[in-house]
């Protein structure tokens, strides 16, 4: 999976996980499944592809750190955009 696409997928997963923090039990489980499926559909990937890519990246700690730095930068961009509705597309 291209790095740029992986960054987008992981940023969306990070945001979904943050949204799930307030939920508990079965509600959290079902919402988690729905969020993840929607993320995979939006990006045209599946869970196996994401997991295999992450497994490969785990073997390269320096690249993994760089990847997560990019993910966090993307999350910050999305959060800033969400706070400024007048700048939405």
PyMOL Python script that loads the backbone (N, CA, C, O; Angstrom):
from pymol import cmd

cmd.read_pdbstr("""\
ATOM      1  N   UNK A   1       0.857  -1.178   0.000  1.00  0.00           N
ATOM      2  CA  UNK A   1       0.000   0.000   0.000  1.00  0.00           C
ATOM      3  C   UNK A   1       0.896   1.232   0.000  1.00  0.00           C
ATOM      4  O   UNK A   1       1.844   1.307   0.783  1.00  0.00           O
ATOM      5  N   UNK A   2       0.612   2.190  -0.860  1.00  0.00           N
ATOM      6  CA  UNK A   2       1.410   3.416  -0.877  1.00  0.00           C
ATOM      7  C   UNK A   2       1.347   4.135   0.476  1.00  0.00           C
ATOM      8  O   UNK A   2       0.317   4.131   1.150  1.00  0.00           O
ATOM      9  N   UNK A   3       2.458   4.745   0.851  1.00  0.00           N
ATOM     10  CA  UNK A   3       2.542   5.404   2.148  1.00  0.00           C
ATOM     11  C   UNK A   3       1.470   6.481   2.327  1.00  0.00           C
ATOM     12  O   UNK A   3       0.868   6.586   3.395  1.00  0.00           O
ATOM     13  N   UNK A   4       1.235   7.267   1.298  1.00  0.00           N
ATOM     14  CA  UNK A   4       0.254   8.346   1.402  1.00  0.00           C
ATOM     15  C   UNK A   4      -1.134   7.795   1.745  1.00  0.00           C
ATOM     16  O   UNK A   4      -1.847   8.365   2.571  1.00  0.00           O
ATOM     17  N   UNK A   5      -1.506   6.699   1.114  1.00  0.00           N
ATOM     18  CA  UNK A   5      -2.803   6.076   1.384  1.00  0.00           C
ATOM     19  C   UNK A   5      -2.829   5.523   2.806  1.00  0.00           C
ATOM     20  O   UNK A   5      -3.828   5.665   3.512  1.00  0.00           O
ATOM     21  N   UNK A   6      -1.735   4.894   3.226  1.00  0.00           N
ATOM     22  CA  UNK A   6      -1.663   4.346   4.577  1.00  0.00           C
ATOM     23  C   UNK A   6      -1.794   5.445   5.623  1.00  0.00           C
ATOM     24  O   UNK A   6      -2.457   5.257   6.644  1.00  0.00           O
ATOM     25  N   UNK A   7      -1.171   6.582   5.376  1.00  0.00           N
ATOM     26  CA  UNK A   7      -1.285   7.720   6.292  1.00  0.00           C
ATOM     27  C   UNK A   7      -2.747   8.144   6.422  1.00  0.00           C
ATOM     28  O   UNK A   7      -3.227   8.389   7.529  1.00  0.00           O
ATOM     29  N   UNK A   8      -3.448   8.230   5.303  1.00  0.00           N
ATOM     30  CA  UNK A   8      -4.858   8.624   5.325  1.00  0.00           C
ATOM     31  C   UNK A   8      -5.702   7.617   6.101  1.00  0.00           C
ATOM     32  O   UNK A   8      -6.546   7.999   6.912  1.00  0.00           O
ATOM     33  N   UNK A   9      -5.470   6.322   5.849  1.00  0.00           N
ATOM     34  CA  UNK A   9      -6.226   5.271   6.535  1.00  0.00           C
ATOM     35  C   UNK A   9      -5.967   5.321   8.037  1.00  0.00           C
ATOM     36  O   UNK A   9      -6.904   5.292   8.835  1.00  0.00           O
ATOM     37  N   UNK A  10      -4.695   5.396   8.418  1.00  0.00           N
ATOM     38  CA  UNK A  10      -4.346   5.398   9.842  1.00  0.00           C
ATOM     39  C   UNK A  10      -4.830   6.664  10.550  1.00  0.00           C
ATOM     40  O   UNK A  10      -5.195   6.610  11.725  1.00  0.00           O
ATOM     41  N   UNK A  11      -4.837   7.791   9.855  1.00  0.00           N
ATOM     42  CA  UNK A  11      -5.362   9.025  10.447  1.00  0.00           C
ATOM     43  C   UNK A  11      -6.856   8.861  10.733  1.00  0.00           C
ATOM     44  O   UNK A  11      -7.333   9.248  11.800  1.00  0.00           O
ATOM     45  N   UNK A  12      -7.586   8.290   9.784  1.00  0.00           N
ATOM     46  CA  UNK A  12      -9.014   8.061  10.002  1.00  0.00           C
ATOM     47  C   UNK A  12      -9.248   7.071  11.141  1.00  0.00           C
ATOM     48  O   UNK A  12     -10.166   7.248  11.942  1.00  0.00           O
ATOM     49  N   UNK A  13      -8.419   6.033  11.214  1.00  0.00           N
ATOM     50  CA  UNK A  13      -8.538   5.064  12.313  1.00  0.00           C
ATOM     51  C   UNK A  13      -8.270   5.748  13.647  1.00  0.00           C
ATOM     52  O   UNK A  13      -8.978   5.503  14.624  1.00  0.00           O
ATOM     53  N   UNK A  14      -7.275   6.584  13.694  1.00  0.00           N
ATOM     54  CA  UNK A  14      -6.950   7.306  14.926  1.00  0.00           C
ATOM     55  C   UNK A  14      -8.144   8.153  15.386  1.00  0.00           C
ATOM     56  O   UNK A  14      -8.485   8.162  16.569  1.00  0.00           O
ATOM     57  N   UNK A  15      -8.767   8.852  14.457  1.00  0.00           N
ATOM     58  CA  UNK A  15      -9.925   9.686  14.778  1.00  0.00           C
ATOM     59  C   UNK A  15     -11.097   8.823  15.231  1.00  0.00           C
ATOM     60  O   UNK A  15     -11.801   9.179  16.176  1.00  0.00           O
ATOM     61  N   UNK A  16     -11.308   7.692  14.563  1.00  0.00           N
ATOM     62  CA  UNK A  16     -12.391   6.782  14.954  1.00  0.00           C
ATOM     63  C   UNK A  16     -12.158   6.248  16.366  1.00  0.00           C
ATOM     64  O   UNK A  16     -13.090   6.188  17.168  1.00  0.00           O
ATOM     65  N   UNK A  17     -10.928   5.863  16.669  1.00  0.00           N
ATOM     66  CA  UNK A  17     -10.613   5.353  18.007  1.00  0.00           C
ATOM     67  C   UNK A  17     -10.870   6.422  19.076  1.00  0.00           C
ATOM     68  O   UNK A  17     -11.350   6.111  20.166  1.00  0.00           O
ATOM     69  N   UNK A  18     -10.555   7.656  18.764  1.00  0.00           N
ATOM     70  CA  UNK A  18     -10.824   8.747  19.706  1.00  0.00           C
ATOM     71  C   UNK A  18     -12.331   8.893  19.932  1.00  0.00           C
ATOM     72  O   UNK A  18     -12.774   9.116  21.058  1.00  0.00           O
ATOM     73  N   UNK A  19     -13.105   8.768  18.872  1.00  0.00           N
ATOM     74  CA  UNK A  19     -14.563   8.883  18.984  1.00  0.00           C
ATOM     75  C   UNK A  19     -15.153   7.733  19.795  1.00  0.00           C
ATOM     76  O   UNK A  19     -16.191   7.896  20.436  1.00  0.00           O
ATOM     77  N   UNK A  20     -14.504   6.581  19.772  1.00  0.00           N
ATOM     78  CA  UNK A  20     -15.000   5.404  20.480  1.00  0.00           C
ATOM     79  C   UNK A  20     -14.673   5.410  21.965  1.00  0.00           C
ATOM     80  O   UNK A  20     -15.217   4.595  22.711  1.00  0.00           O
ATOM     81  N   UNK A  21     -13.813   6.294  22.412  1.00  0.00           N
ATOM     82  CA  UNK A  21     -13.350   6.290  23.800  1.00  0.00           C
ATOM     83  C   UNK A  21     -14.478   6.402  24.827  1.00  0.00           C
ATOM     84  O   UNK A  21     -14.389   5.814  25.904  1.00  0.00           O
ATOM     85  N   UNK A  22     -15.510   7.130  24.513  1.00  0.00           N
ATOM     86  CA  UNK A  22     -16.594   7.340  25.477  1.00  0.00           C
ATOM     87  C   UNK A  22     -17.583   6.174  25.514  1.00  0.00           C
ATOM     88  O   UNK A  22     -18.428   6.109  26.406  1.00  0.00           O
ATOM     89  N   UNK A  23     -17.484   5.262  24.561  1.00  0.00           N
ATOM     90  CA  UNK A  23     -18.430   4.151  24.486  1.00  0.00           C
ATOM     91  C   UNK A  23     -17.918   2.940  25.247  1.00  0.00           C
ATOM     92  O   UNK A  23     -16.718   2.813  25.490  1.00  0.00           O
ATOM     93  N   UNK A  24     -18.831   2.049  25.623  1.00  0.00           N
ATOM     94  CA  UNK A  24     -18.476   0.841  26.369  1.00  0.00           C
ATOM     95  C   UNK A  24     -19.249  -0.362  25.833  1.00  0.00           C
ATOM     96  O   UNK A  24     -20.302  -0.215  25.213  1.00  0.00           O
ATOM     97  N   UNK A  25     -18.716  -1.532  26.080  1.00  0.00           N
ATOM     98  CA  UNK A  25     -19.411  -2.789  25.823  1.00  0.00           C
ATOM     99  C   UNK A  25     -19.792  -3.022  24.382  1.00  0.00           C
ATOM    100  O   UNK A  25     -19.041  -2.716  23.455  1.00  0.00           O
ATOM    101  N   UNK A  26     -20.985  -3.575  24.218  1.00  0.00           N
ATOM    102  CA  UNK A  26     -21.462  -3.964  22.895  1.00  0.00           C
ATOM    103  C   UNK A  26     -21.624  -2.766  21.962  1.00  0.00           C
ATOM    104  O   UNK A  26     -21.386  -2.873  20.759  1.00  0.00           O
ATOM    105  N   UNK A  27     -22.026  -1.639  22.514  1.00  0.00           N
ATOM    106  CA  UNK A  27     -22.163  -0.432  21.694  1.00  0.00           C
ATOM    107  C   UNK A  27     -20.820  -0.060  21.090  1.00  0.00           C
ATOM    108  O   UNK A  27     -20.733   0.255  19.903  1.00  0.00           O
ATOM    109  N   UNK A  28     -19.776  -0.095  21.901  1.00  0.00           N
ATOM    110  CA  UNK A  28     -18.438   0.227  21.411  1.00  0.00           C
ATOM    111  C   UNK A  28     -18.014  -0.767  20.342  1.00  0.00           C
ATOM    112  O   UNK A  28     -17.471  -0.372  19.310  1.00  0.00           O
ATOM    113  N   UNK A  29     -18.258  -2.053  20.576  1.00  0.00           N
ATOM    114  CA  UNK A  29     -17.869  -3.080  19.609  1.00  0.00           C
ATOM    115  C   UNK A  29     -18.570  -2.893  18.267  1.00  0.00           C
ATOM    116  O   UNK A  29     -17.932  -2.967  17.217  1.00  0.00           O
ATOM    117  N   UNK A  30     -19.874  -2.653  18.296  1.00  0.00           N
ATOM    118  CA  UNK A  30     -20.609  -2.520  17.034  1.00  0.00           C
ATOM    119  C   UNK A  30     -20.246  -1.222  16.317  1.00  0.00           C
ATOM    120  O   UNK A  30     -20.143  -1.201  15.091  1.00  0.00           O
ATOM    121  N   UNK A  31     -20.053  -0.144  17.067  1.00  0.00           N
ATOM    122  CA  UNK A  31     -19.646   1.118  16.442  1.00  0.00           C
ATOM    123  C   UNK A  31     -18.237   0.999  15.860  1.00  0.00           C
ATOM    124  O   UNK A  31     -17.953   1.531  14.787  1.00  0.00           O
ATOM    125  N   UNK A  32     -17.372   0.307  16.565  1.00  0.00           N
ATOM    126  CA  UNK A  32     -16.003   0.103  16.085  1.00  0.00           C
ATOM    127  C   UNK A  32     -16.016  -0.628  14.746  1.00  0.00           C
ATOM    128  O   UNK A  32     -15.330  -0.230  13.805  1.00  0.00           O
ATOM    129  N   UNK A  33     -16.802  -1.702  14.671  1.00  0.00           N
ATOM    130  CA  UNK A  33     -16.905  -2.452  13.414  1.00  0.00           C
ATOM    131  C   UNK A  33     -17.429  -1.563  12.291  1.00  0.00           C
ATOM    132  O   UNK A  33     -16.925  -1.613  11.169  1.00  0.00           O
ATOM    133  N   UNK A  34     -18.427  -0.760  12.590  1.00  0.00           N
ATOM    134  CA  UNK A  34     -19.005   0.128  11.578  1.00  0.00           C
ATOM    135  C   UNK A  34     -17.997   1.175  11.121  1.00  0.00           C
ATOM    136  O   UNK A  34     -17.859   1.427   9.924  1.00  0.00           O
ATOM    137  N   UNK A  35     -17.295   1.783  12.072  1.00  0.00           N
ATOM    138  CA  UNK A  35     -16.291   2.795  11.719  1.00  0.00           C
ATOM    139  C   UNK A  35     -15.191   2.202  10.842  1.00  0.00           C
ATOM    140  O   UNK A  35     -14.841   2.758   9.801  1.00  0.00           O
ATOM    141  N   UNK A  36     -14.651   1.061  11.282  1.00  0.00           N
ATOM    142  CA  UNK A  36     -13.558   0.451  10.527  1.00  0.00           C
ATOM    143  C   UNK A  36     -14.010   0.060   9.121  1.00  0.00           C
ATOM    144  O   UNK A  36     -13.289   0.296   8.152  1.00  0.00           O
ATOM    145  N   UNK A  37     -15.195  -0.535   9.003  1.00  0.00           N
ATOM    146  CA  UNK A  37     -15.684  -0.922   7.683  1.00  0.00           C
ATOM    147  C   UNK A  37     -15.857   0.301   6.793  1.00  0.00           C
ATOM    148  O   UNK A  37     -15.531   0.259   5.607  1.00  0.00           O
ATOM    149  N   UNK A  38     -16.367   1.383   7.357  1.00  0.00           N
ATOM    150  CA  UNK A  38     -16.538   2.605   6.571  1.00  0.00           C
ATOM    151  C   UNK A  38     -15.187   3.159   6.127  1.00  0.00           C
ATOM    152  O   UNK A  38     -15.046   3.603   4.987  1.00  0.00           O
ATOM    153  N   UNK A  39     -14.200   3.137   7.009  1.00  0.00           N
ATOM    154  CA  UNK A  39     -12.862   3.618   6.663  1.00  0.00           C
ATOM    155  C   UNK A  39     -12.278   2.786   5.524  1.00  0.00           C
ATOM    156  O   UNK A  39     -11.737   3.332   4.563  1.00  0.00           O
ATOM    157  N   UNK A  40     -12.390   1.460   5.637  1.00  0.00           N
ATOM    158  CA  UNK A  40     -11.852   0.588   4.585  1.00  0.00           C
ATOM    159  C   UNK A  40     -12.559   0.828   3.261  1.00  0.00           C
ATOM    160  O   UNK A  40     -11.923   0.828   2.207  1.00  0.00           O
ATOM    161  N   UNK A  41     -13.868   1.033   3.308  1.00  0.00           N
ATOM    162  CA  UNK A  41     -14.638   1.282   2.084  1.00  0.00           C
ATOM    163  C   UNK A  41     -14.232   2.611   1.452  1.00  0.00           C
ATOM    164  O   UNK A  41     -14.009   2.688   0.244  1.00  0.00           O
ATOM    165  N   UNK A  42     -14.139   3.641   2.262  1.00  0.00           N
ATOM    166  CA  UNK A  42     -13.765   4.970   1.758  1.00  0.00           C
ATOM    167  C   UNK A  42     -12.417   4.924   1.041  1.00  0.00           C
ATOM    168  O   UNK A  42     -12.243   5.541  -0.010  1.00  0.00           O
ATOM    169  N   UNK A  43     -11.472   4.195   1.613  1.00  0.00           N
ATOM    170  CA  UNK A  43     -10.114   4.176   1.063  1.00  0.00           C
ATOM    171  C   UNK A  43      -9.856   3.018   0.097  1.00  0.00           C
ATOM    172  O   UNK A  43      -8.760   2.901  -0.450  1.00  0.00           O
ATOM    173  N   UNK A  44     -10.847   2.172  -0.113  1.00  0.00           N
ATOM    174  CA  UNK A  44     -10.708   1.070  -1.056  1.00  0.00           C
ATOM    175  C   UNK A  44      -9.678   0.036  -0.619  1.00  0.00           C
ATOM    176  O   UNK A  44      -8.938  -0.501  -1.444  1.00  0.00           O
ATOM    177  N   UNK A  45      -9.633  -0.242   0.692  1.00  0.00           N
ATOM    178  CA  UNK A  45      -8.717  -1.241   1.237  1.00  0.00           C
ATOM    179  C   UNK A  45      -9.514  -2.212   2.102  1.00  0.00           C
ATOM    180  O   UNK A  45     -10.713  -2.034   2.312  1.00  0.00           O
ATOM    181  N   UNK A  46      -8.831  -3.242   2.601  1.00  0.00           N
ATOM    182  CA  UNK A  46      -9.475  -4.132   3.562  1.00  0.00           C
ATOM    183  C   UNK A  46      -8.565  -4.319   4.764  1.00  0.00           C
ATOM    184  O   UNK A  46      -7.402  -3.915   4.748  1.00  0.00           O
ATOM    185  N   UNK A  47      -9.105  -4.933   5.800  1.00  0.00           N
ATOM    186  CA  UNK A  47      -8.347  -5.078   7.051  1.00  0.00           C
ATOM    187  C   UNK A  47      -7.087  -5.895   6.865  1.00  0.00           C
ATOM    188  O   UNK A  47      -6.070  -5.613   7.499  1.00  0.00           O
ATOM    189  N   UNK A  48      -7.131  -6.898   6.010  1.00  0.00           N
ATOM    190  CA  UNK A  48      -5.956  -7.744   5.778  1.00  0.00           C
ATOM    191  C   UNK A  48      -4.830  -6.922   5.157  1.00  0.00           C
ATOM    192  O   UNK A  48      -3.676  -7.023   5.574  1.00  0.00           O
ATOM    193  N   UNK A  49      -5.168  -6.122   4.176  1.00  0.00           N
ATOM    194  CA  UNK A  49      -4.166  -5.283   3.512  1.00  0.00           C
ATOM    195  C   UNK A  49      -3.516  -4.314   4.502  1.00  0.00           C
ATOM    196  O   UNK A  49      -2.298  -4.135   4.496  1.00  0.00           O
ATOM    197  N   UNK A  50      -4.331  -3.696   5.346  1.00  0.00           N
ATOM    198  CA  UNK A  50      -3.809  -2.750   6.331  1.00  0.00           C
ATOM    199  C   UNK A  50      -2.908  -3.483   7.323  1.00  0.00           C
ATOM    200  O   UNK A  50      -1.803  -3.025   7.613  1.00  0.00           O
ATOM    201  N   UNK A  51      -3.374  -4.618   7.844  1.00  0.00           N
ATOM    202  CA  UNK A  51      -2.583  -5.368   8.822  1.00  0.00           C
ATOM    203  C   UNK A  51      -1.276  -5.869   8.237  1.00  0.00           C
ATOM    204  O   UNK A  51      -0.242  -5.803   8.901  1.00  0.00           O
ATOM    205  N   UNK A  52      -1.301  -6.372   7.002  1.00  0.00           N
ATOM    206  CA  UNK A  52      -0.071  -6.849   6.365  1.00  0.00           C
ATOM    207  C   UNK A  52       0.924  -5.715   6.165  1.00  0.00           C
ATOM    208  O   UNK A  52       2.124  -5.895   6.371  1.00  0.00           O
ATOM    209  N   UNK A  53       0.438  -4.569   5.772  1.00  0.00           N
ATOM    210  CA  UNK A  53       1.307  -3.406   5.582  1.00  0.00           C
ATOM    211  C   UNK A  53       1.916  -2.985   6.917  1.00  0.00           C
ATOM    212  O   UNK A  53       3.107  -2.680   6.984  1.00  0.00           O
ATOM    213  N   UNK A  54       1.117  -2.965   7.968  1.00  0.00           N
ATOM    214  CA  UNK A  54       1.637  -2.590   9.288  1.00  0.00           C
ATOM    215  C   UNK A  54       2.646  -3.605   9.807  1.00  0.00           C
ATOM    216  O   UNK A  54       3.636  -3.230  10.436  1.00  0.00           O
ATOM    217  N   UNK A  55       2.406  -4.884   9.550  1.00  0.00           N
ATOM    218  CA  UNK A  55       3.364  -5.916   9.967  1.00  0.00           C
ATOM    219  C   UNK A  55       4.711  -5.700   9.288  1.00  0.00           C
ATOM    220  O   UNK A  55       5.759  -5.820   9.924  1.00  0.00           O
ATOM    221  N   UNK A  56       4.683  -5.384   8.010  1.00  0.00           N
ATOM    222  CA  UNK A  56       5.916  -5.097   7.283  1.00  0.00           C
ATOM    223  C   UNK A  56       6.610  -3.877   7.855  1.00  0.00           C
ATOM    224  O   UNK A  56       7.831  -3.866   8.016  1.00  0.00           O
ATOM    225  N   UNK A  57       5.832  -2.850   8.162  1.00  0.00           N
ATOM    226  CA  UNK A  57       6.410  -1.614   8.703  1.00  0.00           C
ATOM    227  C   UNK A  57       7.003  -1.826  10.096  1.00  0.00           C
ATOM    228  O   UNK A  57       7.976  -1.162  10.455  1.00  0.00           O
ATOM    229  N   UNK A  58       6.437  -2.733  10.881  1.00  0.00           N
ATOM    230  CA  UNK A  58       6.944  -2.984  12.241  1.00  0.00           C
ATOM    231  C   UNK A  58       8.371  -3.524  12.222  1.00  0.00           C
ATOM    232  O   UNK A  58       9.098  -3.411  13.209  1.00  0.00           O
ATOM    233  N   UNK A  59       8.758  -4.098  11.120  1.00  0.00           N
ATOM    234  CA  UNK A  59      10.120  -4.616  10.979  1.00  0.00           C
ATOM    235  C   UNK A  59      11.117  -3.489  10.709  1.00  0.00           C
ATOM    236  O   UNK A  59      12.326  -3.717  10.694  1.00  0.00           O
ATOM    237  N   UNK A  60      10.617  -2.292  10.501  1.00  0.00           N
ATOM    238  CA  UNK A  60      11.441  -1.122  10.190  1.00  0.00           C
ATOM    239  C   UNK A  60      11.062   0.011  11.139  1.00  0.00           C
ATOM    240  O   UNK A  60      10.335   0.925  10.750  1.00  0.00           O
ATOM    241  N   UNK A  61      11.551  -0.038  12.391  1.00  0.00           N
ATOM    242  CA  UNK A  61      11.124   0.935  13.405  1.00  0.00           C
ATOM    243  C   UNK A  61      11.300   2.401  13.010  1.00  0.00           C
ATOM    244  O   UNK A  61      10.439   3.224  13.320  1.00  0.00           O
ATOM    245  N   UNK A  62      12.385   2.737  12.343  1.00  0.00           N
ATOM    246  CA  UNK A  62      12.600   4.139  11.963  1.00  0.00           C
ATOM    247  C   UNK A  62      11.539   4.593  10.964  1.00  0.00           C
ATOM    248  O   UNK A  62      11.018   5.704  11.067  1.00  0.00           O
ATOM    249  N   UNK A  63      11.223   3.735  10.004  1.00  0.00           N
ATOM    250  CA  UNK A  63      10.191   4.073   9.020  1.00  0.00           C
ATOM    251  C   UNK A  63       8.811   4.129   9.680  1.00  0.00           C
ATOM    252  O   UNK A  63       7.969   4.947   9.309  1.00  0.00           O
ATOM    253  N   UNK A  64       8.591   3.248  10.664  1.00  0.00           N
ATOM    254  CA  UNK A  64       7.319   3.235  11.378  1.00  0.00           C
ATOM    255  C   UNK A  64       7.133   4.541  12.150  1.00  0.00           C
ATOM    256  O   UNK A  64       6.037   5.100  12.165  1.00  0.00           O
ATOM    257  N   UNK A  65       8.189   5.024  12.785  1.00  0.00           N
ATOM    258  CA  UNK A  65       8.120   6.294  13.512  1.00  0.00           C
ATOM    259  C   UNK A  65       7.813   7.438  12.550  1.00  0.00           C
ATOM    260  O   UNK A  65       6.966   8.285  12.835  1.00  0.00           O
ATOM    261  N   UNK A  66       8.501   7.461  11.416  1.00  0.00           N
ATOM    262  CA  UNK A  66       8.238   8.497  10.411  1.00  0.00           C
ATOM    263  C   UNK A  66       6.779   8.439   9.934  1.00  0.00           C
ATOM    264  O   UNK A  66       6.127   9.468   9.755  1.00  0.00           O
ATOM    265  N   UNK A  67       6.287   7.212   9.732  1.00  0.00           N
ATOM    266  CA  UNK A  67       4.907   7.028   9.301  1.00  0.00           C
ATOM    267  C   UNK A  67       3.944   7.619  10.331  1.00  0.00           C
ATOM    268  O   UNK A  67       3.025   8.357   9.974  1.00  0.00           O
ATOM    269  N   UNK A  68       4.154   7.296  11.596  1.00  0.00           N
ATOM    270  CA  UNK A  68       3.236   7.804  12.624  1.00  0.00           C
ATOM    271  C   UNK A  68       3.374   9.304  12.837  1.00  0.00           C
ATOM    272  O   UNK A  68       2.411   9.967  13.221  1.00  0.00           O
ATOM    273  N   UNK A  69       4.553   9.840  12.595  1.00  0.00           N
ATOM    274  CA  UNK A  69       4.691  11.303  12.629  1.00  0.00           C
ATOM    275  C   UNK A  69       3.803  11.931  11.555  1.00  0.00           C
ATOM    276  O   UNK A  69       3.148  12.944  11.796  1.00  0.00           O
ATOM    277  N   UNK A  70       3.787  11.321  10.370  1.00  0.00           N
ATOM    278  CA  UNK A  70       2.951  11.816   9.274  1.00  0.00           C
ATOM    279  C   UNK A  70       1.466  11.635   9.591  1.00  0.00           C
ATOM    280  O   UNK A  70       0.642  12.488   9.261  1.00  0.00           O
ATOM    281  N   UNK A  71       1.137  10.516  10.235  1.00  0.00           N
ATOM    282  CA  UNK A  71      -0.250  10.270  10.621  1.00  0.00           C
ATOM    283  C   UNK A  71      -0.716  11.346  11.599  1.00  0.00           C
ATOM    284  O   UNK A  71      -1.798  11.911  11.435  1.00  0.00           O
ATOM    285  N   UNK A  72       0.096  11.626  12.607  1.00  0.00           N
ATOM    286  CA  UNK A  72      -0.296  12.626  13.600  1.00  0.00           C
ATOM    287  C   UNK A  72      -0.388  14.022  12.973  1.00  0.00           C
ATOM    288  O   UNK A  72      -1.250  14.816  13.351  1.00  0.00           O
ATOM    289  N   UNK A  73       0.485  14.315  12.031  1.00  0.00           N
ATOM    290  CA  UNK A  73       0.410  15.592  11.315  1.00  0.00           C
ATOM    291  C   UNK A  73      -0.907  15.678  10.542  1.00  0.00           C
ATOM    292  O   UNK A  73      -1.554  16.725  10.524  1.00  0.00           O
ATOM    293  N   UNK A  74      -1.298  14.576   9.905  1.00  0.00           N
ATOM    294  CA  UNK A  74      -2.551  14.546   9.147  1.00  0.00           C
ATOM    295  C   UNK A  74      -3.755  14.706  10.086  1.00  0.00           C
ATOM    296  O   UNK A  74      -4.703  15.423   9.765  1.00  0.00           O
ATOM    297  N   UNK A  75      -3.713  14.040  11.239  1.00  0.00           N
ATOM    298  CA  UNK A  75      -4.793  14.164  12.218  1.00  0.00           C
ATOM    299  C   UNK A  75      -4.926  15.619  12.665  1.00  0.00           C
ATOM    300  O   UNK A  75      -6.036  16.139  12.772  1.00  0.00           O
ATOM    301  N   UNK A  76      -3.807  16.266  12.922  1.00  0.00           N
ATOM    302  CA  UNK A  76      -3.833  17.681  13.324  1.00  0.00           C
ATOM    303  C   UNK A  76      -4.435  18.551  12.224  1.00  0.00           C
ATOM    304  O   UNK A  76      -5.193  19.478  12.509  1.00  0.00           O
ATOM    305  N   UNK A  77      -4.097  18.253  10.964  1.00  0.00           N
ATOM    306  CA  UNK A  77      -4.666  19.008   9.848  1.00  0.00           C
ATOM    307  C   UNK A  77      -6.182  18.826   9.789  1.00  0.00           C
ATOM    308  O   UNK A  77      -6.925  19.791   9.609  1.00  0.00           O
ATOM    309  N   UNK A  78      -6.632  17.584   9.943  1.00  0.00           N
ATOM    310  CA  UNK A  78      -8.065  17.306   9.900  1.00  0.00           C
ATOM    311  C   UNK A  78      -8.792  17.975  11.064  1.00  0.00           C
ATOM    312  O   UNK A  78      -9.887  18.509  10.890  1.00  0.00           O
ATOM    313  N   UNK A  79      -8.190  17.946  12.232  1.00  0.00           N
ATOM    314  CA  UNK A  79      -8.797  18.601  13.394  1.00  0.00           C
ATOM    315  C   UNK A  79      -8.888  20.108  13.192  1.00  0.00           C
ATOM    316  O   UNK A  79      -9.900  20.721  13.530  1.00  0.00           O
ATOM    317  N   UNK A  80      -7.837  20.706  12.643  1.00  0.00           N
ATOM    318  CA  UNK A  80      -7.849  22.148  12.397  1.00  0.00           C
ATOM    319  C   UNK A  80      -8.924  22.507  11.371  1.00  0.00           C
ATOM    320  O   UNK A  80      -9.619  23.514  11.507  1.00  0.00           O
ATOM    321  N   UNK A  81      -9.044  21.675  10.355  1.00  0.00           N
ATOM    322  CA  UNK A  81     -10.054  21.921   9.330  1.00  0.00           C
ATOM    323  C   UNK A  81     -11.469  21.786   9.906  1.00  0.00           C
ATOM    324  O   UNK A  81     -12.367  22.544   9.539  1.00  0.00           O
ATOM    325  N   UNK A  82     -11.661  20.828  10.800  1.00  0.00           N
ATOM    326  CA  UNK A  82     -12.967  20.628  11.424  1.00  0.00           C
ATOM    327  C   UNK A  82     -13.355  21.801  12.317  1.00  0.00           C
ATOM    328  O   UNK A  82     -14.538  22.098  12.482  1.00  0.00           O
ATOM    329  N   UNK A  83     -12.361  22.463  12.888  1.00  0.00           N
ATOM    330  CA  UNK A  83     -12.630  23.601  13.763  1.00  0.00           C
ATOM    331  C   UNK A  83     -12.938  24.876  12.993  1.00  0.00           C
ATOM    332  O   UNK A  83     -13.432  25.844  13.571  1.00  0.00           O
ATOM    333  N   UNK A  84     -12.652  24.886  11.692  1.00  0.00           N
ATOM    334  CA  UNK A  84     -12.869  26.069  10.863  1.00  0.00           C
ATOM    335  C   UNK A  84     -13.843  25.717   9.731  1.00  0.00           C
ATOM    336  O   UNK A  84     -13.415  25.478   8.602  1.00  0.00           O
ATOM    337  N   UNK A  85     -15.126  25.685  10.020  1.00  0.00           N
ATOM    338  CA  UNK A  85     -16.111  25.271   9.005  1.00  0.00           C
ATOM    339  C   UNK A  85     -16.109  26.137   7.748  1.00  0.00           C
ATOM    340  O   UNK A  85     -16.478  25.662   6.675  1.00  0.00           O
ATOM    341  N   UNK A  86     -15.709  27.369   7.862  1.00  0.00           N
ATOM    342  CA  UNK A  86     -15.709  28.234   6.681  1.00  0.00           C
ATOM    343  C   UNK A  86     -14.647  27.825   5.669  1.00  0.00           C
ATOM    344  O   UNK A  86     -14.694  28.258   4.518  1.00  0.00           O
ATOM    345  N   UNK A  87     -13.687  26.997   6.082  1.00  0.00           N
ATOM    346  CA  UNK A  87     -12.641  26.540   5.169  1.00  0.00           C
ATOM    347  C   UNK A  87     -12.941  25.184   4.547  1.00  0.00           C
ATOM    348  O   UNK A  87     -12.145  24.680   3.754  1.00  0.00           O
ATOM    349  N   UNK A  88     -14.073  24.588   4.892  1.00  0.00           N
ATOM    350  CA  UNK A  88     -14.431  23.276   4.329  1.00  0.00           C
ATOM    351  C   UNK A  88     -14.685  23.405   2.845  1.00  0.00           C
ATOM    352  O   UNK A  88     -15.106  24.448   2.344  1.00  0.00           O
ATOM    353  N   UNK A  89     -14.410  22.290   2.149  1.00  0.00           N
ATOM    354  CA  UNK A  89     -14.663  22.254   0.694  1.00  0.00           C
ATOM    355  C   UNK A  89     -16.126  22.173   0.396  1.00  0.00           C
ATOM    356  O   UNK A  89     -16.518  22.135  -0.771  1.00  0.00           O
TER     357      UNK A  89
END
""", "prot")
cmd.dss("prot")
cmd.show_as("cartoon", "prot")
cmd.util.cbc("prot")
cmd.orient("prot")
